[in-house]
Amino acid sequence: MVNRVTLTGHLGANPDVKDLSAGVVANCRLASTDYYKDRATGTMKEATEWHRLVFFGRHAEIARDFLVKGSRIYIDGRLRTRRWSSNGQDRYTTEIVVESLEMIGAPRGHAVSEVETDAGPPLSSDDDDWVRAYDDAAVSQGTAK
């Protein structure tokens, strides 16, 4: 079976970064937009989907140091659904655990210098310890993003 997500889009806000005992964790939302032609009217339309991203370890440090609202990124990762209880109700959230990250250009409205144009090779991580530490911290704090 395959659990793989590949997306490109713009960040909807600055990453929310937390320092946990096991390392750094960052959360943010990514907007990916699809453009299509409406058959009835012939006009171009757009449909934007929002995705929850979670970065662990080195990816979270890069998100903290380099990503801001409007940054265009290319990610590769896997889907994960988490469950927690709030006021006796079971709650669920589905997010993408980022395993590979490439920064594409600069945030919207920012000039691109030559140094910023090459993001280098994508980083990869298969360290599930970060994921477990994040889950443990979210449960102990009673929050889940």
C-alpha positions as CSV (number, residue, x, y, z in Angstrom):
1,M,0.0,0.0,0.0
2,V,1.1,3.6,-0.6
3,N,0.5,6.6,1.6
4,R,2.1,9.4,-0.4
5,V,1.1,13.1,-0.8
6,T,2.9,15.5,-3.1
7,L,1.7,19.2,-3.1
8,T,2.8,22.6,-4.1
9,G,1.2,25.8,-2.9
10,H,1.5,28.9,-0.7
11,L,1.5,29.0,3.1
12,G,-1.6,30.6,4.6
13,A,0.2,31.8,7.7
14,N,3.6,31.8,9.4
15,P,4.4,28.3,10.8
16,D,3.4,27.7,14.4
17,V,6.7,26.3,15.9
18,K,7.0,24.5,19.3
19,D,10.1,23.3,21.0
20,L,9.4,19.9,22.6
21,S,11.7,17.7,24.7
22,A,12.2,15.5,21.7
23,G,12.8,18.4,19.2
24,V,11.2,21.1,17.2
25,V,7.7,20.7,15.7
26,A,6.0,23.2,13.2
27,N,2.5,23.3,12.0
28,C,1.0,25.4,9.2
29,R,-1.6,25.3,6.4
30,L,-0.9,25.1,2.7
31,A,-3.2,26.4,0.0
32,S,-3.2,24.5,-3.3
33,T,-5.2,25.9,-6.1
34,D,-6.6,24.2,-9.2
35,Y,-7.8,26.2,-12.2
36,Y,-10.4,24.9,-14.6
37,K,-12.8,26.1,-17.3
38,D,-16.5,26.2,-16.4
39,R,-18.3,24.2,-19.1
40,A,-21.6,26.2,-18.7
41,T,-20.1,29.7,-18.9
42,G,-16.7,29.1,-20.5
43,T,-15.0,31.3,-17.8
44,M,-12.0,30.2,-15.9
45,K,-12.7,29.2,-12.3
46,E,-10.4,28.3,-9.4
47,A,-10.8,25.9,-6.5
48,T,-8.5,26.2,-3.5
49,E,-7.9,23.3,-1.1
50,W,-6.4,23.8,2.4
51,H,-4.0,21.2,3.8
52,R,-2.7,20.9,7.4
53,L,1.1,20.3,7.4
54,V,3.3,19.1,10.3
55,F,7.1,19.3,10.2
56,F,9.4,17.5,12.5
57,G,13.1,17.9,13.4
58,R,15.2,19.6,10.7
59,H,12.2,20.4,8.6
60,A,10.6,22.2,11.5
61,E,13.8,24.2,12.0
62,I,13.8,25.2,8.3
63,A,10.1,26.1,8.6
64,R,10.9,28.3,11.6
65,D,13.9,30.0,10.1
66,F,12.8,30.4,6.4
67,L,9.1,30.0,5.8
68,V,6.6,32.8,6.2
69,K,3.0,33.5,5.1
70,G,2.9,33.4,1.4
71,S,6.0,31.2,0.9
72,R,5.6,28.8,-2.0
73,I,6.8,25.3,-1.2
74,Y,6.8,21.9,-2.7
75,I,6.3,19.0,-0.2
76,D,6.2,15.3,-0.2
77,G,4.9,13.4,2.8
78,R,2.2,11.0,4.1
79,L,-1.3,11.4,5.4
80,R,-2.0,10.9,9.1
81,T,-5.2,11.1,11.0
82,R,-5.1,11.7,14.7
83,R,-7.8,11.3,17.3
84,W,-8.3,13.1,20.6
85,S,-11.1,13.8,23.1
86,S,-12.4,17.2,23.9
87,N,-15.3,17.6,26.3
88,G,-16.2,13.9,26.0
89,Q,-16.4,14.2,22.2
90,D,-14.0,12.3,19.9
91,R,-12.3,14.7,17.5
92,Y,-10.3,13.9,14.4
93,T,-7.8,15.8,12.2
94,T,-6.0,14.7,9.1
95,E,-2.6,16.2,8.3
96,I,0.3,15.7,6.1
97,V,3.6,14.7,7.8
98,V,6.2,16.4,5.7
99,E,9.1,14.1,4.7
100,S,10.6,16.2,1.9
101,L,10.5,20.0,1.5
102,E,11.6,22.4,-1.2
103,M,11.3,26.1,-1.1
104,I,10.3,27.6,-4.4
105,G,11.3,31.3,-4.8
106,A,10.3,33.9,-2.2
107,P,7.1,34.7,-0.5
108,R,4.5,36.7,-2.5
109,G,5.5,40.3,-2.7
110,H,9.1,39.7,-1.8
111,A,12.1,40.2,-4.0
112,V,14.2,37.1,-4.8
113,S,17.9,37.3,-4.5
114,E,20.3,34.8,-6.2
115,V,21.0,33.2,-2.8
116,E,17.3,32.4,-2.3
117,T,16.6,30.9,-5.7
118,D,18.4,27.6,-5.0
119,A,16.8,25.7,-2.1
120,G,19.1,22.8,-2.6
121,P,18.0,19.1,-2.5
122,P,14.9,18.2,-0.6
123,L,15.4,17.0,3.0
124,S,13.9,13.6,4.0
125,S,13.2,12.1,7.3
126,D,11.8,8.8,8.4
127,D,12.2,9.4,12.1
128,D,8.9,8.4,13.8
129,D,10.2,9.4,17.2
130,W,9.3,13.0,16.3
131,V,5.8,12.0,15.4
132,R,5.3,10.1,18.7
133,A,6.7,13.0,20.8
134,Y,4.4,15.4,19.0
135,D,1.4,13.2,19.6
136,D,2.3,12.8,23.3
137,A,2.7,16.6,23.7
138,A,-0.6,17.3,21.9
139,V,-2.5,14.8,24.2
140,S,-0.8,16.1,27.4
141,Q,-1.6,19.7,26.4
142,G,-5.2,18.8,25.3
143,T,-4.6,20.4,21.9
144,A,-4.4,19.0,18.4
145,K,-3.7,21.0,15.3
